[in-house]
């Protein structure tokens, strides 16, 4: 769950087709989390669980899967530095 300056600068952004190809191979929970982030990002893990109606553990698994294929990035929240917020790399 590391964040690099490349992630924040937009250097690692994916094309729409590449994003969809990577997403296609992931489980439904990861696709749902990506869809929630698509419409309302950045969000914390708790906010993602609330918006997606998935359990915290499932959201954590989905975020890990999305991060493994570089579809999601994270950074510390500006409102609460104890929390990470997640966004799509598109």
MMTF fields as JSON, N, C-alpha, C and O atoms, coordinates in Angstrom:
{
  "mmtfVersion": "1.0.0",
  "mmtfProducer": "UNKNOWN",
  "numBonds": 359,
  "numAtoms": 360,
  "numGroups": 90,
  "numChains": 1,
  "numModels": 1,
  "chainsPerModel": [1],
  "groupsPerChain": [90],
  "chainIdList": ["A"],
  "bondAtomList": [4, 2, 8, 6, 12, 10, 16, 14, 20, 18, 24, 22, 28, 26, 32, 30, 36, 34, 40, 38, 44, 42, 48, 46, 52, 50, 56, 54, 60, 58, 64, 62, 68, 66, 72, 70, 76, 74, 80, 78, 84, 82, 88, 86, 92, 90, 96, 94, 100, 98, 104, 102, 108, 106, 112, 110, 116, 114, 120, 118, 124, 122, 128, 126, 132, 130, 136, 134, 140, 138, 144, 142, 148, 146, 152, 150, 156, 154, 160, 158, 164, 162, 168, 166, 172, 170, 176, 174, 180, 178, 184, 182, 188, 186, 192, 190, 196, 194, 200, 198, 204, 202, 208, 206, 212, 210, 216, 214, 220, 218, 224, 222, 228, 226, 232, 230, 236, 234, 240, 238, 244, 242, 248, 246, 252, 250, 256, 254, 260, 258, 264, 262, 268, 266, 272, 270, 276, 274, 280, 278, 284, 282, 288, 286, 292, 290, 296, 294, 300, 298, 304, 302, 308, 306, 312, 310, 316, 314, 320, 318, 324, 322, 328, 326, 332, 330, 336, 334, 340, 338, 344, 342, 348, 346, 352, 350, 356, 354],
  "bondOrderList": [1, 1, 1, 1, 1, 1, 1, 1, 1, 1, 1, 1, 1, 1, 1, 1, 1, 1, 1, 1, 1, 1, 1, 1, 1, 1, 1, 1, 1, 1, 1, 1, 1, 1, 1, 1, 1, 1, 1, 1, 1, 1, 1, 1, 1, 1, 1, 1, 1, 1, 1, 1, 1, 1, 1, 1, 1, 1, 1, 1, 1, 1, 1, 1, 1, 1, 1, 1, 1, 1, 1, 1, 1, 1, 1, 1, 1, 1, 1, 1, 1, 1, 1, 1, 1, 1, 1, 1, 1],
  "groupList": [{"groupName": "UNK", "atomNameList": ["N", "CA", "C", "O"], "elementList": ["N", "C", "C", "O"], "formalChargeList": [0, 0, 0, 0], "bondAtomList": [1, 0, 2, 1, 3, 2], "bondOrderList": [1, 1, 2], "singleLetterCode": "X", "chemCompType": "L-PEPTIDE LINKING"}],
  "groupTypeList": [0, 0, 0, 0, 0, 0, 0, 0, 0, 0, 0, 0, 0, 0, 0, 0, 0, 0, 0, 0, 0, 0, 0, 0, 0, 0, 0, 0, 0, 0, 0, 0, 0, 0, 0, 0, 0, 0, 0, 0, 0, 0, 0, 0, 0, 0, 0, 0, 0, 0, 0, 0, 0, 0, 0, 0, 0, 0, 0, 0, 0, 0, 0, 0, 0, 0, 0, 0, 0, 0, 0, 0, 0, 0, 0, 0, 0, 0, 0, 0, 0, 0, 0, 0, 0, 0, 0, 0, 0, 0],
  "groupIdList": [1, 2, 3, 4, 5, 6, 7, 8, 9, 10, 11, 12, 13, 14, 15, 16, 17, 18, 19, 20, 21, 22, 23, 24, 25, 26, 27, 28, 29, 30, 31, 32, 33, 34, 35, 36, 37, 38, 39, 40, 41, 42, 43, 44, 45, 46, 47, 48, 49, 50, 51, 52, 53, 54, 55, 56, 57, 58, 59, 60, 61, 62, 63, 64, 65, 66, 67, 68, 69, 70, 71, 72, 73, 74, 75, 76, 77, 78, 79, 80, 81, 82, 83, 84, 85, 86, 87, 88, 89, 90],
  "secStructList": [7, 7, 7, 7, 2, 2, 2, 2, 2, 6, 6, 6, 7, 7, 7, 2, 2, 2, 2, 2, 2, 2, 2, 2, 6, 1, 7, 2, 2, 2, 2, 2, 2, 2, 2, 2, 2, 2, 2, 1, 7, 1, 3, 3, 2, 2, 2, 2, 2, 2, 2, 2, 6, 7, 7, 2, 2, 2, 2, 2, 2, 2, 2, 2, 2, 2, 2, 2, 6, 6, 7, 3, 3, 3, 3, 3, 7, 1, 1, 7, 6, 6, 1, 3, 3, 3, 3, 3, 7, 7],
  "xCoordList": [0.812, 0.0, 0.856, 0.528, 1.934, 2.791, 2.355, 1.735, 2.685, 2.375, 3.668, 4.484, 3.862, 5.04, 4.63, 3.446, 5.602, 5.276, 4.782, 4.017, 5.203, 4.704, 3.196, 2.486, 2.702, 1.265, 0.534, -0.521, 1.08, 0.416, 0.55, -0.338, 1.636, 1.848, 1.071, 0.92, 0.572, -0.201, 0.63, 0.114, 1.902, 2.761, 2.384, 2.713, 1.708, 1.394, -0.053, -0.576, -0.692, -2.08, -2.209, -1.354, -3.289, -3.527, -4.537, -5.372, -4.444, -5.481, -6.745, -6.696, -7.866, -9.15, -9.153, -9.636, -8.623, -8.632, -7.71, -8.045, -6.553, -5.635, -6.247, -6.117, -6.909, -7.584, -8.645, -8.713, -9.471, -10.535, -9.972, -10.531, -8.884, -8.269, -7.777, -7.968, -7.145, -6.661, -7.823, -7.775, -8.86, -10.018, -10.798, -11.37, -10.825, -11.598, -11.216, -12.07, -9.969, -9.465, -9.697, -9.393, -10.223, -10.365, -11.725, -12.669, -11.826, -13.1, -14.153, -13.817, -15.419, -16.513, -16.373, -16.747, -15.847, -15.706, -14.737, -14.967, -13.67, -12.708, -13.33, -13.061, -14.162, -14.845, -15.82, -15.934, -16.519, -17.455, -16.719, -17.151, -15.62, -14.833, -14.306, -14.324, -13.846, -13.372, -14.5, -14.286, -15.695, -16.854, -17.208, -17.53, -17.147, -17.418, -16.365, -16.696, -15.091, -14.03, -14.149, -13.761, -14.682, -14.862, -15.827, -15.639, -16.85, -17.855, -17.584, -18.117, -16.76, -16.588, -15.242, -15.166, -14.173, -12.843, -12.23, -12.63, -11.315, -10.744, -11.614, -12.303, -11.564, -12.323, -11.436, -10.498, -11.746, -11.05, -11.637, -12.669, -10.981, -11.47, -12.851, -13.719, -13.058, -14.365, -15.455, -16.577, -15.12, -16.088, -16.415, -17.561, -15.403, -15.641, -16.569, -17.46, -16.367, -17.229, -18.668, -19.617, -18.813, -20.143, -20.835, -22.013, -20.117, -20.692, -20.995, -21.996, -20.124, -20.286, -21.164, -21.592, -21.427, -22.172, -21.44, -22.064, -20.118, -19.294, -18.683, -18.476, -18.395, -17.706, -16.3, -15.695, -15.79, -14.453, -13.388, -12.515, -13.476, -12.475, -12.499, -11.447, -13.679, -13.812, -13.277, -12.643, -13.522, -12.998, -11.476, -10.813, -10.924, -9.469, -8.884, -7.87, -9.517, -9.077, -9.166, -8.238, -10.275, -10.459, -9.4, -8.843, -9.122, -8.101, -6.728, -5.959, -6.418, -5.13, -5.022, -3.977, -6.093, -6.089, -5.945, -5.195, -6.649, -6.558, -5.161, -4.644, -4.558, -3.199, -2.178, -1.2, -2.393, -1.477, -1.342, -0.277, -2.413, -2.38, -2.322, -2.606, -1.956, -1.743, -2.956, -2.814, -4.141, -5.344, -5.758, -6.517, -5.251, -5.61, -4.332, -3.362, -4.36, -3.276, -3.812, -5.024, -2.904, -3.326, -2.415, -1.274, -2.95, -2.2, -2.834, -3.931, -2.136, -2.721, -3.778, -3.641, -4.825, -5.927, -5.471, -4.722, -5.927, -5.612, -6.414, -5.962, -7.603, -8.428, -7.974, -8.073, -7.48, -7.054, -5.84, -5.976, -4.665, -3.413, -3.228, -2.288, -4.108, -4.026, -4.653, -4.461, -5.4, -6.137, -5.536, -4.988, -5.658, -5.293, -6.558, -7.632, -6.448, -7.556, -7.097, -5.911, -8.049, -7.75, -8.382, -9.442, -7.715, -8.184, -7.78, -6.88, -8.438, -8.14, -6.976, -6.816, -6.174, -5.066, -5.531, -4.977, -6.531, -7.005, -6.854, -7.2],
  "yCoordList": [-1.184, 0.0, 1.248, 2.225, 1.231, 2.392, 3.362, 2.976, 4.594, 5.624, 6.259, 6.663, 6.351, 7.016, 8.348, 8.599, 9.199, 10.48, 10.284, 11.107, 9.21, 8.919, 8.704, 9.133, 8.038, 7.821, 9.148, 9.347, 10.039, 11.299, 12.253, 13.074, 12.16, 13.024, 12.566, 13.331, 11.334, 10.843, 10.094, 9.759, 9.815, 9.123, 7.666, 7.081, 7.067, 5.65, 5.403, 4.302, 6.416, 6.274, 5.33, 5.301, 4.564, 3.559, 4.052, 4.909, 3.489, 3.772, 3.028, 2.091, 3.452, 2.826, 1.339, 0.523, 0.979, -0.433, -1.273, -2.408, -0.73, -1.466, -1.647, -2.71, -0.613, -0.69, -1.792, -2.61, -1.814, -2.814, -4.232, -5.176, -4.383, -5.706, -6.243, -7.419, -5.384, -5.818, -6.116, -7.079, -5.299, -5.464, -6.734, -7.352, -7.12, -8.28, -9.57, -10.429, -9.708, -10.924, -10.967, -11.972, -9.909, -9.812, -10.315, -10.403, -10.646, -11.122, -10.014, -8.833, -10.393, -9.41, -8.334, -7.184, -8.689, -7.685, -6.588, -5.419, -6.936, -5.941, -5.057, -3.857, -5.652, -4.869, -3.876, -2.74, -4.301, -3.41, -2.266, -1.116, -2.568, -1.525, -0.537, 0.672, -1.034, -0.149, 0.741, 1.922, 0.182, 0.961, 2.066, 3.185, 1.752, 2.768, 3.867, 5.049, 3.484, 4.482, 5.313, 6.481, 4.713, 5.424, 6.598, 7.657, 6.401, 7.447, 8.386, 9.494, 7.961, 8.77, 8.491, 7.691, 9.132, 8.901, 10.234, 11.254, 10.285, 9.185, 8.833, 9.682, 7.565, 7.071, 6.22, 5.573, 6.23, 5.36, 3.956, 3.741, 3.024, 1.647, 1.561, 0.844, 2.263, 2.274, 2.875, 2.371, 3.948, 4.568, 3.627, 3.554, 2.914, 1.945, 0.835, 0.416, 0.353, -0.693, -0.189, -0.913, 1.04, 1.618, 1.813, 1.489, 2.331, 2.598, 1.322, 1.251, 0.313, -0.915, -1.953, -2.931, -1.733, -2.695, -4.026, -5.054, -4.007, -5.198, -5.168, -4.094, -6.342, -6.379, -5.783, -5.797, -5.259, -4.654, -5.607, -5.205, -6.849, -7.835, -8.034, -8.186, -8.033, -8.189, -6.965, -7.096, -5.787, -4.558, -4.571, -4.194, -4.999, -5.084, -6.039, -5.729, -7.199, -8.168, -7.566, -7.707, -6.899, -6.288, -5.217, -5.15, -4.389, -3.352, -3.966, -3.476, -5.034, -5.709, -6.258, -6.134, -6.861, -7.387, -6.26, -6.394, -5.163, -4.014, -3.39, -2.971, -3.328, -2.792, -3.718, -3.246, -5.031, -5.998, -5.802, -6.048, -5.362, -5.148, -3.651, -3.258, -2.833, -1.388, -0.642, 0.276, -1.024, -0.307, 0.733, 1.655, 0.575, 1.479, 1.994, 1.259, 3.262, 3.862, 4.333, 4.399, 4.66, 5.143, 6.274, 6.407, 7.065, 8.14, 8.387, 7.906, 9.137, 9.491, 10.565, 11.439, 10.486, 11.439, 12.81, 12.927, 13.841, 15.2, 15.587, 16.413, 14.997, 15.305, 14.55, 15.073, 13.334, 12.503, 11.698, 10.679, 12.143, 11.532, 10.101, 9.42, 9.641, 8.252, 7.289, 6.077, 7.823, 6.973, 7.063, 8.089, 5.956, 5.924, 6.141, 5.685, 6.824, 6.926, 6.321, 6.334, 5.795, 5.053, 5.734, 6.351, 5.616, 6.215, 5.302, 4.474, 5.453, 4.641, 5.239, 6.458, 4.379, 4.817, 4.857, 4.155, 5.661, 5.769, 7.176, 7.466],
  "zCoordList": [0.0, 0.0, 0.0, 0.674, -0.736, -0.753, -1.841, -2.832, -1.639, -2.609, -3.054, -2.225, -4.337, -4.861, -5.447, -5.667, -5.7, -6.311, -7.732, -8.235, -8.392, -9.734, -9.701, -10.611, -8.654, -8.518, -8.372, -8.974, -7.59, -7.333, -8.515, -8.745, -9.263, -10.418, -11.636, -12.588, -11.63, -12.746, -13.769, -14.835, -13.488, -14.436, -14.624, -15.656, -13.664, -13.747, -14.19, -14.016, -14.758, -15.155, -16.345, -17.23, -16.348, -17.373, -18.391, -18.101, -19.597, -20.585, -20.172, -19.375, -20.72, -20.382, -20.732, -19.947, -21.899, -22.307, -21.439, -21.098, -21.077, -20.2, -18.812, -18.205, -18.316, -17.024, -17.047, -16.129, -18.094, -18.206, -18.34, -17.782, -19.066, -19.22, -17.882, -17.574, -17.086, -15.768, -14.834, -14.069, -14.892, -14.012, -14.333, -13.435, -15.58, -16.037, -15.291, -15.07, -14.911, -14.27, -12.757, -12.115, -12.196, -10.738, -10.26, -11.046, -8.966, -8.406, -8.375, -8.459, -8.257, -8.246, -7.164, -7.392, -6.005, -4.943, -5.361, -5.052, -6.049, -6.515, -7.587, -7.643, -8.435, -9.472, -8.841, -9.301, -7.797, -7.107, -6.426, -6.506, -5.761, -5.101, -6.146, -5.915, -7.277, -8.352, -8.857, -9.127, -8.985, -9.453, -8.453, -8.85, -7.171, -6.145, -6.209, -6.118, -6.367, -6.463, -7.733, -7.756, -8.779, -10.037, -9.873, -10.473, -9.063, -8.905, -7.739, -7.707, -6.776, -5.576, -4.931, -3.999, -5.403, -4.839, -4.45, -5.012, -3.553, -2.77, -1.57, -1.005, -1.202, -0.059, 0.837, 0.371, 2.134, 3.078, 2.987, 2.35, 3.617, 3.62, 4.265, 3.767, 5.337, 5.996, 5.121, 5.078, 4.426, 3.517, 2.349, 1.904, 1.862, 0.788, 1.259, 0.52, 2.486, 3.028, 3.153, 2.852, 3.593, 3.748, 2.394, 2.247, 1.423, 0.101, -0.686, -1.399, -0.555, -1.339, -0.635, -1.249, 0.659, 1.486, 1.633, 1.896, 1.464, 1.662, 3.06, 3.625, 3.618, 4.922, 4.807, 3.735, 5.926, 5.946, 5.398, 4.63, 5.799, 5.372, 3.849, 3.227, 3.261, 1.813, 1.087, 0.041, 1.625, 1.035, 1.096, 0.129, 2.215, 2.361, 1.322, 0.697, 1.136, 0.131, -1.27, -2.067, -1.57, -2.887, -3.147, -4.243, -2.158, -2.32, -2.553, -3.38, -1.829, -2.042, -3.454, -4.093, -3.942, -5.313, -6.333, -7.3, -6.127, -7.034, -7.005, -8.041, -5.827, -5.719, -6.371, -6.95, -6.283, -6.888, -8.395, -8.961, -9.04, -10.49, -10.836, -11.967, -9.86, -10.037, -10.566, -11.373, -10.121, -10.515, -9.482, -9.782, -8.261, -7.169, -6.515, -6.334, -6.172, -5.409, -4.073, -3.868, -3.165, -1.854, -1.399, -1.842, -0.521, 0.126, 1.483, 1.766, 2.312, 3.606, 3.404, 2.548, 4.202, 4.133, 4.607, 5.577, 3.918, 4.345, 5.585, 6.377, 5.763, 6.93, 8.176, 9.285, 8.006, 9.134, 8.706, 8.029, 9.091, 8.646, 9.152, 8.742, 10.03, 10.496, 9.496, 9.592, 8.543, 7.592, 6.199, 5.795, 5.48, 4.064, 3.249, 3.643, 2.132, 1.193, -0.127, -0.454, -0.872, -2.099, -3.29, -3.183, -4.434, -5.675, -6.833, -6.691, -7.959, -9.143, -9.922, -9.979, -10.515, -11.372, -12.823, -13.669, -13.118, -14.499, -14.997, -16.142]
}
